[in-house]
């Protein structure tokens, strides 16, 4: 008797991420994810019973990737150092990550029960700046400007050239000083 094929959640996530990146989330179905991952739909639903569960896991992975990168770029322990790292890492995001993360956040944020991880991510980042100081208020403004640009570009709501992207992030970093 043949041993059953083990379903690798990591491979499912890779397939789902590639699909959402390629389609912009417009044609993101469980059938297409299963086909892309080379497994049956039953195998997919064994690992991820709902599309929401799959999206939630994809978002968790994307946020962990970003936070790990931000932590590796942080040069000090002060909140300002962490905010600077957040802005720098955001500026470096490749178009593939940008589009994927924006669509995942949009998809997940429409489900009140699942928005908690997005809310926690943004709350933690927002609180890197101390609003009781001038520097902290400038840091919050810088943070909001880059996150707004991230969502506008990532969701395809506004065309943003690479030069415009770089300029906004450079200005945001100047606001920290």
Secondary structure, 3 states (H helix, E strand, C coil): CCCCCCCCHHHHHHHHHHHHHHHCCCCCCHHHHHHHHCCCHHHHHHHCCCHHHHHHHHHHHHHHHHHHHHHHHCCCCCHHHHHHHHHHHHHCCCHHHHHHHHHHHHHHHCCCCCCHHHHHHHHHHHCCCCCCCHHHHHHHHHHHHHHHHHHHHHCCCCCCCHHHHHHHHHHHHHHHC
